[in-house]
Amino acid sequence: MLYIAAADELAAVEEFRAAPDVARDTHELSTQQALDLVPVLRTQRAVHCLYEPDAMDVEAAGLHQSYLRGLRQRGGRVVTNCAIGSIERASGQWSVRTGDETFAAPILINAAGAWADEVATLAGVRTIGLEPKRRTALLIQPPAALTVDRWPMVIDIGESFYFKPDAGKLLLSPADETPSAPCDAQPEDLDVAIAVDRLENATTLSVQRVTHRWAGLRSFVADRSPVAGFAPDSEGFFWLAGQGGYGFQTAPALARVAAALAMQRMLPAEIAEHGVDVETLSPRRF
């Protein structure tokens, strides 16, 4: 991953470097070194450069399918295309009624993403102020003379755009966070145009055609940290929400944290030793 900044963004670079979550192997590159990696960068936009050599992509579809296989191997079932009619608690059990089925369990885990507050409302549980925000992405075909596969992901220090290679094309985003109601998010023409404009201002590329465009929802609470824990106002209602844009990256660890909390066990030692504090995740903080 290559972070770039203009001459007047030195303060932002220093603030970024001081952040506790910056990878240890992140180091400075000269403008020429950055151009050696990504030759289309405009020099005035790559005056200050930070490089994280061990950053990796998550193969999201493969990871998702592996989790689904694990669920099924443990006797779980994925049910789709069923609207929730009602959620009630009685005699120590939660009951979730859909069109033709009722699911019952002593613990209800609310992992409904952008819809988590809506699920809480159906259950009569106080909401956590979840804010879904739209993020736009698009694919463009780079010039035939360019081989982009070995380029790093490039992101400006203010996180106003990023681009990275994707199966011979370039994926880019304006890094937008537009408030949205929970929905099947669709890209807006303006956001697509902003992404293209920011790419063209930071590089010598000229976008002739957008081959694909899409949008998704990233959900945050006020402090932008995930929420994992039992609701303070309703027995057996467990929150697992607010992962922002880091759901896939945090999934292995956050799922283990949630499982431990839901079963009232100690956190796994290798997670606790990183300083994870259950109170910073708890819905009680609201």
C-alpha positions in Angstrom: 0.0 0.0 0.0 1.4 3.4 -1.0 0.1 6.6 0.8 0.8 9.8 -1.1 0.6 13.4 -0.1 1.3 16.8 -1.6 3.9 19.3 -0.3 1.3 21.1 1.9 0.1 17.9 3.6 3.2 17.2 5.7 1.2 17.7 9.0 -1.3 15.0 7.9 1.6 12.7 7.1 3.1 13.2 10.5 -0.3 12.6 12.2 -0.7 9.4 10.2 2.7 8.1 11.1 2.0 8.7 14.8 -1.3 6.7 14.8 -1.0 3.5 16.8 -2.4 1.2 14.1 0.2 2.0 11.4 2.0 -1.1 10.4 5.5 -1.3 11.8 7.1 -1.9 8.3 5.6 1.4 6.9 8.5 3.6 5.7 9.1 6.7 3.6 9.8 6.6 -0.1 11.1 9.4 -2.3 9.0 10.7 -5.1 11.1 8.8 -7.6 10.8 5.6 -5.7 7.0 6.0 -5.7 7.1 6.6 -9.4 9.1 3.5 -9.9 6.2 1.6 -8.3 3.4 3.6 -9.9 4.7 5.5 -12.9 1.5 7.4 -13.6 1.6 9.4 -10.4 1.9 13.2 -10.8 5.0 14.3 -8.9 3.2 17.2 -7.2 0.8 14.8 -5.6 3.5 12.4 -4.4 5.9 14.7 -2.6 5.5 12.8 0.7 5.1 9.0 0.3 4.7 6.2 2.8 4.9 2.6 1.8 3.5 -0.5 3.6 5.1 -3.4 1.7 3.3 -6.3 3.5 -0.2 -5.0 3.1 -2.4 -7.6 1.4 -5.8 -8.0 -0.3 -8.5 -10.1 1.3 -10.1 -12.5 -1.2 -13.5 -11.6 0.0 -15.6 -14.1 -1.9 -13.4 -17.0 -0.9 -13.3 -15.9 2.7 -17.1 -15.5 2.8 -17.7 -19.0 1.3 -15.3 -20.6 3.8 -17.3 -19.1 6.7 -20.6 -20.4 5.1 -19.0 -23.9 4.8 -17.9 -23.8 8.4 -21.4 -22.8 9.5 -23.0 -25.7 7.6 -20.5 -28.2 8.8 -21.5 -27.3 12.4 -25.2 -27.8 11.7 -26.0 -24.2 10.9 -28.5 -23.2 8.2 -28.6 -20.1 6.0 -32.1 -18.9 5.3 -32.6 -16.2 2.7 -35.6 -14.3 1.2 -37.5 -14.2 4.4 -38.7 -10.9 5.8 -38.9 -10.6 9.6 -42.5 -10.3 10.7 -41.9 -9.9 14.4 -39.3 -10.4 17.2 -40.5 -11.2 20.7 -39.1 -12.5 24.0 -41.1 -14.8 26.3 -40.2 -17.5 28.8 -36.5 -16.9 28.4 -36.6 -17.4 24.6 -36.4 -15.0 21.6 -38.7 -15.8 18.8 -38.2 -14.5 15.3 -41.2 -15.0 13.0 -40.9 -14.9 9.2 -43.5 -15.6 6.6 -43.7 -19.4 7.3 -41.1 -20.2 10.0 -40.4 -19.3 13.6 -36.9 -19.4 14.9 -36.4 -19.6 18.7 -33.3 -19.4 20.9 -32.3 -18.0 24.3 -29.8 -15.6 22.6 -30.5 -13.5 19.6 -27.4 -12.2 17.9 -28.1 -9.0 15.9 -25.6 -9.1 13.1 -27.8 -7.4 10.6 -25.3 -4.9 9.2 -26.9 -1.6 8.1 -30.3 -3.0 9.3 -29.1 -3.7 12.9 -31.0 -0.7 14.5 -34.1 -1.7 12.6 -33.9 -5.2 14.0 -33.4 -3.8 17.5 -36.5 -1.6 17.0 -38.6 -4.7 16.0 -37.3 -6.4 19.2 -38.2 -3.5 21.4 -34.5 -2.9 22.2 -32.9 0.6 22.5 -30.9 1.4 19.3 -27.2 2.3 19.2 -27.4 5.2 16.7 -26.0 3.1 13.8 -25.3 5.2 10.7 -25.0 3.4 7.3 -22.9 5.2 4.8 -22.6 4.6 1.1 -19.2 3.7 -0.4 -18.8 3.8 -4.2 -16.4 1.8 -6.3 -15.8 1.4 -10.0 -13.5 -0.4 -12.5 -11.7 1.1 -15.4 -9.6 -0.4 -18.1 -6.0 1.0 -18.0 -4.2 1.9 -21.2 -3.0 -1.2 -23.1 0.7 -0.2 -22.7 0.4 -0.3 -18.9 0.8 -3.4 -16.8 -0.8 -2.6 -13.5 -0.9 -6.0 -11.8 2.1 -5.3 -9.6 1.1 -1.8 -8.5 0.4 -1.3 -4.9 -2.9 0.1 -3.7 -2.5 3.9 -3.8 -4.4 6.1 -1.3 -4.0 9.8 -0.6 -3.1 10.7 3.0 -6.5 12.4 3.5 -8.4 9.3 2.3 -10.3 11.2 -0.3 -9.7 8.5 -3.0 -7.8 5.3 -3.6 -7.1 3.0 -6.5 -5.6 -0.5 -6.9 -5.1 -3.2 -9.5 -7.9 -5.7 -9.9 -7.7 -8.6 -12.4 -5.9 -6.5 -15.0 -8.1 -3.4 -14.4 -8.0 -0.6 -11.9 -10.5 -0.4 -9.1 -11.0 3.2 -7.8 -13.2 4.9 -5.2 -13.8 8.4 -4.0 -13.7 7.0 -0.5 -17.2 8.5 0.0 -19.2 8.2 3.2 -22.6 9.4 2.3 -25.3 8.9 4.9 -27.9 6.4 3.7 -31.0 4.5 4.9 -30.5 0.8 5.0 -31.0 -0.3 1.4 -29.6 -2.1 -1.6 -27.1 0.7 -2.3 -26.6 1.9 -5.8 -23.8 4.1 -7.1 -24.6 7.8 -7.8 -23.4 9.4 -11.1 -21.8 12.2 -9.1 -19.8 9.9 -6.9 -18.5 8.1 -10.0 -17.5 11.4 -11.6 -15.8 12.5 -8.4 -13.8 9.3 -8.3 -12.7 9.7 -11.9 -11.8 13.4 -11.4 -9.6 12.6 -8.3 -7.8 9.9 -10.1 -7.1 12.1 -13.1 -5.9 14.9 -10.8 -3.4 12.6 -9.0 -2.2 10.7 -12.1 -1.6 11.1 -15.8 -4.4 8.6 -16.5 -7.3 9.7 -18.6 -10.5 7.6 -18.0 -12.3 6.9 -21.2 -14.8 4.4 -19.9 -16.1 2.9 -16.6 -16.6 -0.8 -17.1 -18.3 -1.5 -13.8 -19.7 0.5 -10.9 -21.3 -0.5 -7.6 -21.9 0.7 -4.1 -22.2 -0.8 -0.6 -23.1 0.3 2.9 -20.5 0.6 5.7 -22.1 1.1 9.1 -20.7 3.1 12.0 -21.6 4.2 15.5 -20.5 7.6 16.9 -17.1 6.5 18.0 -16.5 4.4 14.8 -15.6 1.3 16.8 -17.4 -2.0 16.5 -20.2 -3.0 18.9 -20.1 -6.4 20.4 -21.9 -7.4 23.6 -25.3 -7.9 25.3 -27.8 -5.1 25.3 -28.1 -3.5 28.7 -31.8 -3.1 28.4 -32.9 -6.6 27.2 -31.8 -10.0 28.3 -30.3 -12.3 25.7 -30.1 -9.6 22.9 -26.5 -9.5 21.6 -25.2 -6.8 19.4 -22.6 -7.5 16.7 -22.6 -4.4 14.5 -20.8 -1.2 13.4 -17.8 -2.8 11.7 -17.4 0.2 9.4 -15.4 -0.7 6.3 -13.4 -3.4 8.1 -15.8 -6.3 8.4 -13.8 -8.8 6.4 -10.5 -7.8 8.0 -11.8 -7.9 11.6 -14.1 -10.9 11.1 -11.8 -13.7 12.4 -10.9 -11.9 15.6 -14.2 -10.1 16.2 -16.2 -13.2 15.7 -14.1 -15.0 18.3 -14.6 -12.1 20.7 -18.4 -12.1 20.1 -18.6 -15.9 20.6 -16.7 -15.6 23.9 -18.9 -12.8 25.2 -22.1 -14.5 24.1 -21.1 -17.7 25.9 -19.8 -15.7 28.9 -16.3 -17.0 28.5 -12.9 -15.2 28.8 -11.6 -13.6 25.6 -9.0 -15.7 23.7 -5.6 -14.9 25.2 -4.0 -14.0 21.9 -6.7 -11.4 21.4 -6.7 -10.1 24.9 -2.9 -9.6 24.8 -3.4 -7.0 22.1 -5.2 -4.8 24.5 -8.8 -5.5 23.4 -11.1 -4.2 26.1 -14.6 -5.5 26.1 -15.9 -2.3 27.5 -14.7 -0.4 24.4 -16.9 -2.8 22.4 -19.9 -3.0 24.7 -23.2 -1.3 23.8 -23.3 -0.1 27.3 -20.9 2.7 26.3 -23.8 4.5 24.7 
